[in-house]
Amino acid sequence: MHLRSHLAKIGAEESGRCEYGQEDEIVAHVLLRCQWWMSIPTELRQEAGQRWGDLSFLLGGYSKKGEVPTDQLVDGPLEK
C-alpha cells in the first residue's frame, strides 16, 4: 500500500487526501483516525490499552512518552 500523501508528492496522485477526504493520508491518519481502519482495530485498541495513539508503540518502536503521574518513560531507558 502506498500512502496517497507520498504519491501526491511524487506526482502519481492529484491529492494526498485519504479516500474519505478527512485529511492527508499519512501513517498516523491511517492507523489512528481513518474511517476505513476504524472498523478493524477493536482488538488492537484493547491490546494497546492506554498506549493507543502512541504511534511508536503501535509500530513496535521505542516510545519517549512518560507515565502519569511518575513521568518515567513507559518503555524504560533507551539503552534497554
C-alpha positions, -999 to 999 in steps of 0.1 A, spaced: 0 0 0 14 34 -9 2 64 11 -15 90 -10 4 118 7 36 103 -7 21 96 -41 9 132 -44 45 144 -36 59 124 -65 31 134 -88 14 100 -90 -18 113 -74 -36 146 -76 -42 148 -39 -27 134 -7 -61 132 10 -74 99 21 -103 85 0 -127 97 27 -114 132 23 -107 136 60 -71 146 60 -38 138 43 -32 101 42 -1 96 64 7 67 87 -8 82 118 -40 91 100 -44 55 85 -37 38 118 -54 61 143 -81 82 126 -92 69 92 -128 57 88 -115 28 67 -94 15 95 -118 23 124 -139 -8 118 -109 -31 122 -88 -22 153 -111 -33 181 -86 -60 192 -57 -37 185 -73 -9 207 -79 -34 235 -43 -48 233 -28 -13 232 -49 0 261 -37 33 274 -9 32 247 -35 37 219 -24 67 200 13 61 207 24 55 171 59 44 180 45 18 203 20 6 177 47 2 152 69 -18 176 94 10 184 107 27 215 85 55 229 97 86 247 63 91 264 62 94 302 38 77 325 14 99 345 19 109 374 55 95 377 67 109 344 90 78 340 95 66 304 69 39 296 94 18 277 122 24 303 156 38 295 166 40 258 197 18 265 174 -11 273 
